[in-house]
Amino acid sequence: MNHPFFKAVVLGALLLGGSPPPAHAQSFSVDWFAVAGGGGSSAGGIFSLDGTFGQADANEQPLTGDIFSLTGGFWSLFAPPAPTALVTVLAGPSRGGTVHGSGPFAIGSIVTVTATANSGYAFTNWTEQGTVVSQSPTYSFFLVTNRTLIANFRTNLYVYTVTPSAGSVGFISPGVPQTVAKGGSVSFTASPAGDYLIHQWLVNGKVVQTGGTAYTLRNIVSNASVAVTFAANPYSALTVLIIGNGTVTPSLYGQQLLVGKTYTLTAHPAAGSLFSNWLADGGVVGGTPKLTFAMRRNLALQANFVANPFAPVAGTYQGLFYSSNGVAVRSSGFFSANLTTTGAFSARIQLAPGVSYLSGQFSLTGLFSNSIPLQALGPITAQLQLGLLDSTMTGQISGTNWTADLLANRAPYSTTNPAPQAGRYTLLIPGNADSSLQPGGDGFGAVTVDASGNVSFSGTLGDGTPATAAAVLGGQGQWPFFVPLYSGKGSILGWLTFSNAPDSDISGLLNWIKPAQPGARLYPAGFTNVTGAIGSAYQFTSGVPVLDFSAGQLSLTNGNLSFTNQIILGANNIVTNLSTNNLTLRLATSSGLFTGSVVNPATGSPISISGIVLQKDNFGAGFFLGTNQSGQVLLAPSP
């Protein structure tokens, strides 16, 4: 192709030698394609031109052709070649051996030259300007300038071969047999593979050196073998990763530990965090902070820490367990547990026959399962689920041939967060309308709730059995009511709730179970009674009657009899009997309880009575004991 820069060249020709002919000029055209590759030829008129155009170093070099000359410089269209230096290798003496490696090489490259001794000669060294630069027949160097190297050989009628070898778990260099003159020496280096160490160097099968990456065989006077052996590294580096906020002691990360030896690490969570588990090879190898392990090669352990899920739900939990298919004495009871901020807990499991204790650690997901012994009832299994969001404990408690469902609530109240239900109450546990098979009298008791939500009950059931209970309120005013009865053979339990309803402040169902007791005065066949308890807040003001009426009546029903006395309730809470049969009734204004006696008009015999007032419902109720039944006592306004 044509290039504008080389469109034309005007040449002036000057005749050479003798008298110069008349000067004249001749136009001469040099086309690009004629010289694009360099060294082309072009002609015009009676002139011809041979030469190379376009060299970066042309720089006014003369070009001549026949009877004229051309002087000029041209620009290169190509990058200049890399600078080189010349390496010259010689053998001394030349008959002593052969050498390889001469030639031009790029400056900055690695050049290797070799020398091979001829028979009867031995390689001595490489020299440059009389200075020894290497004693190895193979010499590599970094080229920066021209070099002339001489491989020196000496006459030697005794040349020996040294044969190197290495096992399959390492390398030796040089790895091929070496020819060495008598009295000479040869050096070897070794490198192990993987988790191996250099063990021994052997010459002709005998150990000459233990360990070390290099060995030199000196003063060689016969053929020889040099071998290197390798042994498994008894140590390996331990990797310890920490995920989350925490530390691990002792600090063994990156330490070379003896393989097979036992070591112990302990994980320490930071404030607000808990230890989760230890992992190795993607699997869980430990669930407690202290991990004891046998070191193995390339072992990597991971300690995991998580945000503490237990701190917000730590505290006291109380509740009940019983079968959803029906309450039974042997499979129902009261549950209480204290949970720490680390998820550890201790629990008390109370059935009517006895008490057992349980302790353990919840998992980070709130799970726990274990078996515990309970005297006379065999082993009991507890499977618990901690509600990390709703502050409950649920699950199942199982024994021989029975399973009960558990619900326990966290106690949220304290002196700094007082219970709104704090105060005094009265509670009534109504009897059955038919007193022939179950008590017809109403059980009752006084209830107190303190600022921390602790509830206490003291009273008497409708068959005259004393009953006391203590528990803590849940966040919604739930009260787990449980009393073991009849020497561990019976019980009364159920969930009661504090609320400010129009007609009550406490309500809920109670399951009352009495076993058969042959020879008992009342209900020897036993019974199971489900009754709705009712309670009212109680307060007393001096000079104000505890019930809002003056004319009233005291009635006794069921329990083998029935009659009513008319009364007057005075402002000073003194009861005046208006009927002919004698009646005495005393009101304990501190608790709302009443006691007294009334004469049976049919027999003239006195009957003991007791009960409690419900101020929100404006009446009082209780029980009396008849011949073989209990009956109801009712204190109410006159109709």
Residue pairs with C-beta under 8 A, 6 or more apart in sequence:
1 32
1 33
2 31
2 32
2 33
3 32
5 75
6 30
6 31
6 32
6 53
8 27
8 29
8 30
9 28
9 29
9 30
9 72
10 25
10 27
10 28
11 25
11 26
11 27
11 28
11 47
11 49
11 68
11 70
12 25
13 24
13 25
13 26
13 47
13 67
13 68
14 20
14 23
14 68
14 69
15 21
15 67
16 67
26 44
26 45
26 46
26 47
27 44
27 45
28 42
28 44
28 45
28 47
28 49
29 42
29 44
30 42
30 49
30 53
31 42
34 40
34 41
34 42
35 42
35 51
35 52
35 53
35 54
36 54
38 52
38 53
38 54
38 55
39 50
39 51
39 52
40 52
40 53
41 48
41 49
41 50
42 48
42 49
43 49
47 65
47 66
47 67
47 68
48 65
48 66
49 63
49 65
49 70
50 63
50 65
51 63
51 65
51 70
52 58
53 74
54 74
54 75
54 76
54 77
55 74
55 76
56 75
56 76
56 80
58 72
58 73
58 74
59 73
60 71
60 72
60 73
61 71
61 73
62 69
62 70
62 71
63 69
63 70
63 71
63 72
64 70
82 106
82 107
83 106
83 107
84 104
84 105
84 106
84 107
85 104
85 105
85 107
85 143
85 144
85 145
85 146
85 147
86 103
86 104
86 146
86 147
87 101
87 102
87 103
87 104
87 105
87 111
87 113
87 143
87 146
87 147
87 149
88 102
88 146
88 147
88 148
88 149
89 99
89 100
89 101
89 102
89 113
89 115
89 148
89 149
89 150
89 151
90 99
90 148
90 149
90 150
90 151
91 97
91 98
91 99
91 115
91 150
91 151
91 153
92 150
92 151
92 152
92 153
93 153
95 118
95 121
96 117
96 118
96 121
96 151
96 152
96 153
96 154
96 155
97 115
97 116
97 117
97 118
97 121
97 123
97 151
97 153
98 115
98 116
98 118
99 113
99 114
99 115
99 116
99 151
100 113
100 114
101 111
101 112
101 113
101 114
101 149
102 113
105 111
105 143
106 143
107 143
107 144
107 145
108 142
108 143
108 144
109 142
109 143
110 140
110 141
110 142
110 143
111 140
111 141
111 142
111 143
112 138
112 139
112 140
113 126
113 138
113 139
113 140
113 149
113 151
114 137
114 138
114 139
115 123
115 126
115 137
115 138
115 139
115 151
115 153
116 123
116 137
117 123
117 137
117 153
117 159
117 179
117 181
118 153
119 159
120 155
120 156
120 157
120 159
121 153
121 154
121 155
121 156
122 153
122 154
122 156
122 159
122 179
122 180
122 181
122 182
122 184
123 137
123 151
123 152
123 153
123 179
123 181
124 135
124 152
124 153
124 154
124 181
125 132
125 133
125 134
125 135
125 152
126 132
126 133
126 134
126 135
126 136
126 139
126 149
126 150
126 151
126 152
127 133
127 149
127 150
127 152
128 147
128 148
128 149
128 150
129 148
133 139
133 141
133 149
136 187
137 151
138 174
139 149
141 147
154 181
156 181
156 182
158 181
158 182
158 221
159 179
159 180
159 181
159 182
160 179
160 180
160 181
160 182
160 220
160 221
160 222
160 223
160 224
161 177
161 178
161 179
161 180
161 223
162 177
162 178
162 180
162 186
162 217
162 220
162 223
162 224
162 225
162 226
163 177
163 178
163 223
163 224
163 225
163 226
164 172
164 174
164 175
164 176
164 177
164 178
164 188
164 225
164 226
164 227
164 228
165 172
165 225
165 226
165 227
165 228
166 172
166 175
166 190
166 227
166 228
166 229
166 230
167 228
167 229
167 230
169 192
169 193
169 194
169 196
169 230
170 190
170 191
170 192
170 193
170 196
170 198
170 228
170 230
171 190
171 191
171 193
172 188
172 189
172 190
172 226
172 228
173 188
173 189
173 190
173 191
174 188
178 186
180 186
180 220
181 220
182 220
182 221
183 219
183 220
183 221
184 220
185 216
185 217
185 218
185 219
185 220
186 216
186 217
186 220
186 226
187 214
187 215
187 216
187 217
188 214
188 215
188 216
188 217
188 226
188 228
189 213
189 214
190 198
190 201
190 213
190 214
190 215
190 228
191 213
192 198
192 230
193 230
195 232
195 233
195 236
195 297
195 298
196 230
196 231
196 232
196 233
197 211
197 230
197 231
197 232
197 233
198 211
198 212
198 213
198 228
198 229
198 230
199 210
199 211
199 228
199 229
199 230
199 231
200 207
200 209
200 210
200 211
200 228
200 229
201 207
201 208
201 209
201 210
201 212
201 215
201 226
201 227
201 228
202 208
202 225
202 226
202 227
202 228
202 229
203 217
203 224
203 225
203 226
203 227
204 224
204 225
205 225
205 227
208 215
209 215
215 226
215 228
217 224
217 226
233 259
234 258
234 259
235 256
235 257
235 258
235 259
236 256
236 257
236 259
236 295
236 296
236 297
236 298
236 299
237 254
237 255
237 256
237 257
237 298
238 252
238 253
238 254
238 255
238 257
238 263
238 295
238 299
238 300
238 301
239 253
239 254
239 298
239 299
239 300
239 301
240 248
240 252
240 253
240 265
240 300
240 301
240 302
240 303
241 300
241 301
241 302
241 303
242 248
242 302
242 303
242 305
243 302
243 303
243 304
243 305
244 269
244 273
244 276
244 304
244 305
244 306
244 307
245 269
245 270
245 272
245 273
245 305
246 267
246 268
246 269
246 270
246 273
246 275
246 303
246 305
247 267
247 268
247 270
248 265
248 266
248 267
248 268
248 303
249 265
249 266
249 268
250 265
252 263
252 265
257 263
257 295
258 295
259 295
259 296
259 297
260 294
260 295
260 296
261 294
261 295
262 292
262 293
262 294
262 295
263 292
263 293
263 295
264 290
264 291
264 292
264 293
265 290
265 291
265 293
265 301
265 303
266 289
266 290
266 291
267 275
267 278
267 289
267 290
267 291
267 303
267 305
268 275
268 289
269 275
269 289
269 305
269 308
270 305
272 307
272 308
272 311
273 305
273 306
273 307
273 308
274 305
274 306
274 307
274 308
274 309
274 310
274 342
274 343
274 364
275 288
275 289
275 303
275 304
275 305
276 304
276 305
276 306
276 364
277 284
277 286
277 287
277 304
278 284
278 285
278 286
278 287
278 291
278 301
278 302
278 303
278 304
279 285
279 301
279 302
279 304
280 293
280 299
280 300
280 301
280 302
281 300
285 291
285 293
285 301
291 301
293 299
293 301
306 364
308 341
308 342
309 343
309 364
309 366
309 388
310 339
310 340
310 341
310 342
310 343
310 362
310 386
310 388
311 341
312 388
312 391
313 339
313 386
313 387
313 388
313 391
313 410
314 339
314 340
314 341
315 338
315 339
315 391
315 410
315 411
315 412
316 336
316 337
316 338
316 339
316 410
316 411
316 472
317 335
317 336
317 337
317 338
317 339
317 392
317 393
317 408
317 409
317 410
317 411
318 334
318 335
318 336
318 337
318 408
318 409
318 411
318 471
318 472
318 474
318 480
319 334
319 335
319 393
319 406
319 407
319 408
319 409
319 474
319 480
320 332
320 333
320 334
320 335
320 406
320 407
320 408
320 480
320 482
320 493
320 494
320 495
321 332
321 333
321 335
321 349
321 396
321 397
321 404
321 405
321 406
321 407
322 328
322 331
322 332
322 333
322 404
322 405
322 493
322 511
323 331
323 332
323 402
323 403
323 404
323 405
324 405
327 493
327 511
327 513
327 528
328 402
328 513
329 351
329 352
329 353
329 489
329 490
329 491
329 513
329 515
330 351
330 352
330 353
330 377
330 399
330 402
331 351
331 399
331 402
331 403
331 404
332 351
332 352
332 404
332 491
332 493
332 511
333 349
333 350
333 351
333 352
333 404
333 482
333 484
333 491
333 493
334 349
334 350
334 471
334 480
334 482
334 493
335 347
335 348
335 349
335 350
335 393
335 397
335 406
335 408
335 480
336 347
336 348
336 350
336 408
337 345
337 346
337 347
337 348
337 393
337 408
338 345
338 346
338 347
339 345
339 362
339 386
339 410
342 361
343 361
343 362
343 363
343 364
343 386
344 359
344 360
344 361
344 362
345 359
345 360
345 361
345 362
345 368
346 357
346 358
346 359
347 357
347 358
347 359
347 382
348 355
348 356
348 357
348 358
349 355
349 356
349 357
349 358
349 372
349 374
349 380
349 382
349 397
350 482
350 484
351 374
351 377
351 484
352 484
352 485
352 488
352 489
352 490
352 491
353 376
353 377
353 484
353 488
353 489
354 374
354 375
354 376
354 377
354 488
356 372
356 373
356 374
356 375
356 380
357 372
358 370
358 372
358 382
360 368
360 370
361 368
362 368
362 384
362 386
365 388
366 385
366 386
366 387
366 388
367 384
367 385
367 386
368 382
368 383
368 384
368 385
368 386
369 381
369 382
369 383
369 384
370 381
370 382
371 379
371 380
371 381
371 382
372 379
372 380
372 381
372 382
373 379
373 380
374 380
374 399
377 399
377 400
378 399
378 400
379 399
379 400
380 397
380 398
380 399
381 396
381 397
381 398
381 399
382 395
382 396
382 397
383 395
383 396
383 397
383 398
384 393
384 394
384 395
384 406
385 393
385 394
385 395
386 392
386 393
387 393
387 394
391 409
391 410
391 412
391 475
392 407
392 408
392 409
392 410
393 406
393 407
393 408
394 405
394 406
394 407
394 408
395 405
395 406
396 403
396 404
396 405
396 406
397 403
397 404
397 406
398 404
408 480
409 474
409 475
409 476
409 478
409 480
410 474
410 475
411 452
411 453
411 472
411 473
411 474
412 453
412 474
412 475
413 419
413 451
413 452
413 453
413 472
413 473
414 451
414 452
415 451
415 452
418 451
418 452
419 449
419 450
419 451
419 452
419 453
419 473
421 449
421 453
421 473
421 477
421 498
422 449
422 450
422 451
422 453
423 448
423 449
423 537
423 538
423 539
424 446
424 447
424 448
424 537
424 538
424 539
424 591
424 592
425 446
425 447
425 448
425 449
425 505
425 506
425 535
425 536
425 537
425 538
426 444
426 445
426 446
426 447
426 535
426 536
426 538
426 591
426 592
426 593
426 612
426 613
426 614
426 615
427 444
427 445
427 446
427 447
427 457
427 459
427 496
427 506
427 533
427 534
427 535
427 612
428 442
428 443
428 444
428 533
428 534
428 535
428 612
428 614
428 621
429 442
429 443
429 444
429 445
429 459
429 461
429 462
429 492
429 510
429 512
429 531
429 533
430 442
430 443
430 462
430 531
430 532
430 533
430 534
430 621
431 438
431 439
431 440
431 441
431 442
431 443
431 462
431 529
431 531
431 558
431 623
431 630
431 632
432 438
432 439
432 440
432 529
432 531
433 440
433 558
434 440
434 558
435 441
435 558
435 559
435 626
435 629
435 630
435 631
436 629
437 523
437 525
437 527
438 523
438 527
438 529
439 461
439 462
439 463
439 522
439 523
439 527
439 529
439 623
439 629
439 630
440 462
440 557
440 558
440 559
440 623
440 629
440 630
440 631
440 632
441 462
441 463
441 558
441 559
441 622
441 623
441 624
441 625
441 630
441 631
441 632
441 633
442 462
442 611
442 621
442 622
442 623
442 632
442 633
443 459
443 460
443 461
443 462
443 467
443 623
444 459
444 460
444 593
444 610
444 611
444 612
444 621
444 622
444 623
445 457
445 458
445 459
445 460
445 467
445 612
446 457
446 458
446 459
446 538
446 591
446 592
446 593
446 612
447 455
447 456
447 457
447 506
447 535
448 455
448 456
449 455
449 473
449 498
452 472
453 472
453 473
454 470
454 471
454 472
454 473
455 469
455 470
455 471
455 472
455 473
455 479
456 468
456 469
456 470
457 467
457 468
457 469
457 470
457 481
458 467
458 468
459 466
459 467
459 468
459 612
460 466
460 467
460 610
460 623
461 467
461 485
461 492
461 512
462 623
462 630
463 514
463 522
463 523
463 623
463 625
463 630
464 522
464 623
464 625
464 630
465 485
465 486
467 483
467 485
467 492
468 483
469 481
469 482
469 483
471 479
471 480
471 481
471 482
473 479
473 498
474 480
476 497
477 497
477 498
477 499
478 495
478 496
478 497
479 495
479 496
479 497
479 498
479 506
479 508
480 493
480 495
481 492
481 493
481 494
481 495
481 496
481 508
481 510
481 533
482 491
482 492
482 493
483 491
483 492
483 493
484 490
484 491
485 491
485 492
485 513
485 514
486 514
486 515
486 517
489 515
490 513
490 514
490 515
490 526
491 511
491 513
492 510
492 511
492 512
492 513
493 510
493 511
494 508
494 509
494 510
494 511
494 533
495 508
495 509
496 506
496 507
496 508
496 510
496 533
496 535
497 506
497 507
497 508
498 505
498 506
499 505
499 506
499 507
501 507
503 534
503 616
503 617
504 534
504 535
504 536
504 614
504 616
504 617
505 535
505 536
505 537
505 616
506 533
506 534
506 535
506 536
507 532
507 533
507 534
507 535
508 532
508 533
509 530
509 531
509 532
509 533
510 530
510 531
510 532
510 533
511 528
511 529
511 530
512 527
512 528
512 529
512 530
512 531
513 526
513 527
513 528
513 529
514 523
514 526
514 527
514 528
515 526
516 524
516 525
516 526
517 524
517 526
518 524
521 628
522 625
522 628
522 629
522 630
523 628
523 629
534 614
534 617
535 614
536 614
536 615
536 616
536 617
537 615
537 616
538 546
538 591
538 592
538 613
538 615
539 615
540 546
540 589
540 590
540 592
543 571
543 572
544 571
545 569
545 570
545 571
545 573
546 573
546 587
546 589
546 592
546 613
546 615
547 569
547 613
547 615
547 618
547 619
547 620
547 635
547 637
548 615
548 618
549 569
549 618
549 637
549 638
550 568
550 569
550 570
551 566
551 567
551 568
551 569
551 637
551 638
552 566
552 567
552 568
552 569
552 635
552 636
552 637
552 638
553 564
553 565
553 566
553 567
553 635
553 636
553 637
553 638
554 564
554 565
554 567
554 575
554 583
554 585
554 598
554 609
554 633
554 634
554 635
555 562
555 563
555 564
555 565
555 632
555 633
555 634
555 636
556 562
556 563
556 564
556 598
556 607
556 609
556 624
556 631
556 632
556 633
556 634
557 631
557 632
557 634
558 626
558 629
558 630
558 631
558 632
559 623
559 624
559 625
559 626
559 629
559 630
559 631
559 632
560 626
560 627
560 628
560 629
560 631
561 600
561 602
561 626
561 631
562 631
563 581
563 600
563 601
563 602
564 579
565 577
565 578
565 579
565 581
565 583
565 598
566 577
566 578
566 579
566 638
567 575
567 576
567 577
567 578
567 579
567 583
567 585
567 635
568 575
568 576
568 578
569 575
570 576
573 587
573 589
575 583
575 585
575 586
575 587
575 596
577 583
577 584
577 585
580 601
581 598
581 599
581 600
581 601
582 597
582 598
582 599
582 606
583 596
583 597
583 598
583 599
584 596
584 597
584 598
585 594
585 595
585 596
585 609
585 635
586 594
586 595
586 596
587 593
587 594
587 613
588 594
588 595
591 612
592 612
592 613
592 615
593 610
593 611
593 612
594 610
594 611
594 612
594 613
594 620
594 622
594 635
595 608
595 609
595 610
596 608
596 609
596 610
597 606
597 607
597 608
597 609
598 606
598 607
598 609
599 605
599 606
599 607
600 606
600 607
607 624
608 624
608 625
609 622
609 623
609 624
609 633
610 622
610 623
610 624
610 633
611 620
611 621
611 622
611 623
611 633
611 635
612 620
612 621
612 622
613 619
613 620
613 635
614 620
614 621
618 636
618 637
619 634
619 635
619 636
619 637
620 634
620 635
620 636
621 632
621 633
621 634
621 635
622 632
622 633
623 630
623 631
623 632
623 633
624 630
624 631
624 633
625 631
